[in-house]
Amino acid sequence: MSSLEICIDNLESLFTAQQTGADRIELCSALGLGGLTPSYGFMQAAARHATIPVYAMIRPRAGDFCFSEGEFEMMLLDIAAARAASLQGVVVGLLDEEGRVPPAKLARLVEAAGPLGVTFHRAIDVSSNWRQDVETIVAAGCERILSSGLAPSALAGLATLQAMQQLLAGRASLMPGAGVNADNVMAILEATGVSEVHMSAMGWRGGIQPSGVSMGASDDGRINMTDGNKVATVRALLDRADI
């Protein structure tokens, strides 16, 4: 059966995603920045209300994935928070100054996660040697890799996703993400042979914005929300393909 993971950064979207067909949640803050670590309060609230597995993004800041020692310690602390909140997993990723996944540090993150599942995120898409780094990720014990195939979207990265799926050979799951939607999800599944996909199913609703006042976002008057119709449409396609 094909699984559908939805990334969210607010509680309302958690309810929408799980009610319309999500199988797993990637819990984030600041999806507009690619997803950062959610607050401990958000982790606790998600654990309380979720009826499906929740994996917390562990990313201490926006920008590149070459984290300082201080930022790495923050990642360990945030993983501890995810465990304390009784979530089901974490989503991690990091690179060194050569653009490679550092084996010892990744192993420490996986060890810190303990019984929680671990997904390696799209840091793999900016790796300077993705084939060798896939081996590092598998050896560390990550259960899946989220990737767009080193391209701006999963559809554009199909050839690399196919090669990555072949290299993994069932040792870990490959989960295509970036630009996945109802128009392309079946083509991605058929081309790669994967059994799970990741999408934002992004929608918007208006917020309350004082006239002439900005808090730094490009549009403080819009709040990104999970679009339940987008989730339900992809869910129906996946279910139909599984019949």
C-alpha positions as CSV (number, residue, x, y, z in Angstrom):
1,M,0.0,0.0,0.0
2,S,1.3,3.4,-0.9
3,S,1.8,5.9,1.9
4,L,1.3,9.6,1.9
5,E,3.3,11.9,4.2
6,I,2.2,15.6,4.6
7,C,4.4,18.3,6.0
8,I,2.6,20.9,8.3
9,D,3.6,23.8,10.5
10,N,0.4,24.5,12.4
11,L,-2.1,22.5,14.5
12,E,-5.1,23.2,12.2
13,S,-3.2,21.5,9.3
14,L,-2.6,18.4,11.5
15,F,-6.4,17.9,11.8
16,T,-7.0,18.6,8.1
17,A,-4.2,16.2,6.9
18,Q,-5.2,13.3,9.0
19,Q,-8.9,13.6,8.3
20,T,-8.3,13.7,4.5
21,G,-6.0,10.8,4.1
22,A,-2.4,11.4,5.3
23,D,-0.6,8.4,6.7
24,R,2.2,10.3,8.4
25,I,2.9,13.9,9.4
26,E,6.2,15.7,9.1
27,L,5.9,18.3,11.9
28,C,7.7,21.6,11.2
29,S,7.8,25.2,11.9
30,A,8.3,27.8,9.1
31,L,7.5,25.8,6.0
32,G,8.1,29.0,4.1
33,L,11.8,28.5,4.9
34,G,11.8,24.8,4.0
35,G,10.8,23.6,7.4
36,L,12.5,24.1,10.7
37,T,12.3,22.4,14.1
38,P,8.8,22.8,15.7
39,S,8.5,24.0,19.3
40,Y,8.3,21.5,22.1
41,G,4.7,22.8,22.7
42,F,3.8,22.0,19.2
43,M,5.3,18.5,19.5
44,Q,3.3,17.8,22.6
45,A,0.1,19.1,21.1
46,A,0.6,17.0,18.0
47,A,1.3,13.9,20.0
48,R,-1.9,14.6,22.0
49,H,-4.1,15.0,18.9
50,A,-2.6,12.9,16.2
51,T,-4.1,9.6,15.1
52,I,-1.3,8.9,12.7
53,P,2.5,8.8,13.2
54,V,4.3,12.2,13.6
55,Y,7.9,12.8,12.7
56,A,9.5,16.1,13.9
57,M,11.8,18.0,11.7
58,I,15.1,18.6,13.4
59,R,16.6,21.6,11.6
60,P,17.9,24.4,13.9
61,R,17.9,27.1,11.2
62,A,17.3,28.0,7.6
63,G,20.1,28.0,5.0
64,D,22.7,25.4,4.3
65,F,23.0,22.1,6.2
66,C,26.6,22.6,7.5
67,F,25.8,23.1,11.2
68,S,28.2,24.4,13.8
69,E,29.0,22.4,17.0
70,G,26.5,24.6,18.9
71,E,23.8,23.9,16.3
72,F,24.5,20.2,16.4
73,E,24.0,20.2,20.2
74,M,20.7,22.0,19.6
75,M,19.7,19.1,17.3
76,L,20.5,16.6,20.0
77,L,18.4,18.5,22.5
78,D,15.5,18.8,20.0
79,I,15.6,15.1,19.4
80,A,15.4,14.6,23.1
81,A,12.3,16.8,23.1
82,A,10.7,14.7,20.4
83,R,11.3,11.6,22.4
84,A,9.9,13.3,25.5
85,A,6.8,14.3,23.6
86,S,6.3,10.7,22.6
87,L,6.4,11.3,18.8
88,Q,7.1,8.4,16.5
89,G,10.1,9.8,14.7
90,V,12.4,12.6,13.7
91,V,13.6,14.0,10.4
92,V,17.3,14.9,10.2
93,G,20.0,15.9,7.8
94,L,23.4,17.5,7.8
95,L,26.5,18.0,5.6
96,D,30.1,18.9,6.2
97,E,32.0,21.7,4.5
98,E,32.8,19.4,1.6
99,G,29.1,18.7,1.0
100,R,29.2,15.2,2.4
101,V,27.1,13.5,5.1
102,P,29.4,13.1,8.2
103,P,29.1,9.5,9.3
104,A,30.0,10.0,13.0
105,K,27.6,12.9,13.5
106,L,24.7,11.2,11.7
107,A,25.3,8.1,13.8
108,R,25.0,10.3,17.0
109,L,21.7,11.7,15.8
110,V,20.3,8.3,15.1
111,E,21.6,7.0,18.5
112,A,20.0,10.0,20.2
113,A,16.6,9.2,18.5
114,G,16.7,5.7,20.2
115,P,13.5,3.8,19.4
116,L,12.2,6.6,17.2
117,G,12.2,6.2,13.4
118,V,14.6,8.4,11.5
119,T,14.1,10.0,8.1
120,F,17.1,11.6,6.3
121,H,15.8,14.8,4.6
122,R,16.6,16.6,1.4
123,A,20.1,17.6,2.5
124,I,20.9,14.6,0.2
125,D,19.8,16.7,-2.7
126,V,22.7,19.1,-2.3
127,S,25.3,16.3,-1.5
128,S,28.5,16.5,-3.5
129,N,28.5,12.6,-3.7
130,W,25.0,11.3,-3.2
131,R,25.8,7.7,-4.0
132,Q,28.4,7.4,-1.2
133,D,26.2,9.4,1.1
134,V,23.3,7.1,0.6
135,E,25.6,4.3,1.9
136,T,26.4,6.5,4.9
137,I,22.7,7.1,5.6
138,V,21.8,3.4,5.4
139,A,24.7,2.4,7.6
140,A,23.6,4.9,10.2
141,G,20.2,3.2,10.5
142,C,17.9,5.7,8.8
143,E,14.7,4.1,7.7
144,R,14.0,6.4,4.7
145,I,15.4,9.1,2.6
146,L,13.3,12.1,1.4
147,S,14.6,13.3,-1.9
148,S,13.7,15.2,-5.1
149,G,16.5,13.5,-7.0
150,L,18.8,16.4,-6.7
151,A,16.4,18.5,-8.7
152,P,14.0,21.4,-8.0
153,S,11.1,18.9,-8.0
154,A,10.7,15.2,-7.8
155,L,9.3,15.1,-11.3
156,A,12.4,16.8,-12.7
157,G,14.6,14.4,-10.7
158,L,13.0,11.2,-11.8
159,A,16.2,9.7,-13.4
160,T,18.2,10.2,-10.2
161,L,15.3,9.0,-8.0
162,Q,15.3,5.8,-10.1
163,A,19.0,5.3,-9.6
164,M,18.6,6.0,-5.9
165,Q,15.9,3.5,-5.5
166,Q,18.0,0.9,-7.3
167,L,21.0,1.7,-5.1
168,L,18.9,1.4,-1.9
169,A,17.7,-2.0,-3.0
170,G,15.2,-2.2,-0.1
171,R,17.7,-1.4,2.6
172,A,15.8,1.9,3.3
173,S,12.7,3.4,1.8
174,L,12.9,6.2,-0.8
175,M,10.3,8.9,-0.4
176,P,10.1,11.4,-3.3
177,G,9.1,14.9,-2.3
178,A,9.1,18.5,-3.7
179,G,6.3,19.5,-6.1
180,V,4.4,16.3,-5.7
181,N,0.7,16.7,-6.6
182,A,-2.3,15.0,-8.1
183,D,-1.1,15.7,-11.6
184,N,2.3,13.9,-11.2
185,V,2.1,11.5,-8.3
186,M,1.3,8.5,-10.3
187,A,4.0,9.2,-12.9
188,I,6.5,9.5,-10.0
189,L,5.4,6.2,-8.4
190,E,5.3,4.3,-11.7
191,A,8.8,5.5,-12.7
192,T,10.5,4.9,-9.4
193,G,8.7,1.9,-7.9
194,V,8.6,3.7,-4.5
195,S,5.8,3.0,-2.0
196,E,5.6,6.4,-0.3
197,V,5.5,10.1,-1.3
198,H,5.8,13.4,0.6
199,M,3.9,16.6,-0.2
200,S,2.9,19.9,1.4
201,A,-0.6,20.1,-0.2
202,M,-0.3,23.8,0.5
203,G,-3.2,26.1,0.6
204,W,-3.8,29.5,2.2
205,R,-6.3,31.4,4.2
206,G,-6.5,35.0,5.2
207,G,-5.2,36.2,8.5
208,I,-5.7,39.4,10.5
209,Q,-3.1,42.0,9.6
210,P,-3.0,45.6,11.0
211,S,-3.0,48.1,8.2
212,G,0.6,49.1,7.2
213,V,2.2,46.8,9.7
214,S,4.5,43.9,8.6
215,M,6.2,41.3,10.8
216,G,8.8,40.5,8.2
217,A,7.0,38.0,6.0
218,S,6.3,38.7,2.4
219,D,2.6,38.5,3.2
220,D,1.6,38.5,6.8
221,G,-2.0,38.5,5.7
222,R,-1.9,34.9,4.4
223,I,-1.5,31.8,6.5
224,N,-0.3,28.6,4.9
225,M,-2.6,25.7,5.6
226,T,-3.0,22.2,4.4
227,D,-5.5,22.0,1.6
228,G,-7.7,19.0,2.5
229,N,-8.9,18.6,-1.1
230,K,-5.4,18.2,-2.4
231,V,-4.7,15.5,0.2
232,A,-7.9,13.7,-0.5
233,T,-7.3,13.8,-4.3
234,V,-3.9,12.2,-4.0
235,R,-5.1,9.7,-1.4
236,A,-7.8,8.6,-3.8
237,L,-5.2,8.1,-6.6
238,L,-3.0,6.1,-4.3
239,D,-5.8,3.9,-3.2
240,R,-7.0,3.3,-6.7
241,A,-3.5,2.3,-7.7
242,D,-3.3,-0.2,-4.8
243,I,-6.5,-2.0,-5.8
